[in-house]
Amino acid sequence: MTTPPEPETIVIIGAGVLGLSTALYLQSQSQSHSTSSNTKILLLARDFPHTTSLNYTSPWAGAHYRPVPGTSPQHRREALQARRTYTHLKTLAATQPGAGVARCPAVEHLEQPPPEYLEPESIQAAYANVDGFRRLSGHELPEGVRWGVEYETVVINPPVYCQWMLEEFVLRGGEVREYTVGDVREAFFVGAGRQRKRRVRTVVNCSGLGLGADEKAFIIRVRNPCAVTMTRQNSDGSWSFCIPRPLGGGTIIGGTKQPHDWDPYPSPDTRARILANAAKWFPFAEGSEGKFDVIRDIVGRRPAREGGMRIEVERLEAGDGERNVVHAYGAGGRGFEISWGVAEDVFKLMAEHGLVQQKALL
């Protein structure tokens, strides 16, 4: 009589968009193998979609898909991740009306386009996969704008989407525990349980700010309805955007990127500048009198990392068995845009190191 395999648990730290996407993807892959029925996915997090925290940024994000031209290794890597995410989100928009994802027209206007926006090859590489892409001609551009495009994108209501992913994970048998992890090594013991009845040899670190970060972002959520996502580069080099949230979630107006700024309070000056810039081009609805109906100011800290995300396996020394940490953090402001691609890359990396069985990607 053969001895049944020791039950194994894969622990994921963090319930932001990267942690939730990775949890769902690993779960779907493990359940597609009949030999993996003993594998459990445990999601450990300090914050979940129903909580409000300055350091839990995902629910506050202005989330849409926007290609970013560039030729650096980081740009190339994120472009591939973003394309796979775009495809996945389009599927959700068509098949899961409660997920908080919807298709939406997108417009970009740049007053001082960086060099990569003027290189045909760079633009082709960045925008080739988006539906309805079209370069705007000179007579279609507003005054002061030198470069513009339009295409079909997807927009996300982050609180709804994150909650939907969490519920899907639980409904499919995932385990969830609210827990503040002080050190990644702690997660191995929490996953094994007090009686050590489960084997934990892999922890996926999607902790973001939970285990260290260095960036702050400021956005404003407004009630004004908007039927198109618009991105504008201003003459001073700053960027403005409006992103509608599906299912009555209002519209996000932004934005800023202030590295290493830990001030937790909204800045009145920043708010005034954001609204003043947006008022020049925002597609106000009739009856709004050209004014914003502001609901709240939001400050959130995005976990960024120089050189882009860290996605790699770290093997820890342990006298009581094999321990591997798969790091997946540091997406900065592109978490939603590259989330599903990151989840796929995490799975591939785990398969390459023999931590999971690999099958054709979904």
CORURVEN-V849704 format. One record per helix or strand of 3 or more residues. SS is the DSSP state (~ for helix, > for strand). FROM is the first residue (numbers start at 1). LEN is the number of residues. Records with the same first field share a line. If there is no record, write none. Layout:
# CORURVEN-V849704
SS->FROM-LEN + FROM-LEN
This chain:
# CORURVEN-V849704
>->8-6 + 39-7 + 101-10 + 131-5 + 147-10 + 175-4 + 199-7 + 215-8 + 228-6 + 239-6 + 251-4 + 294-7 + 310-7 + 323-7
~->17-15 + 34-3 + 58-3 + 73-23 + 97-3 + 115-3 + 120-8 + 138-3 + 158-14 + 186-7 + 208-4 + 268-12 + 332-21
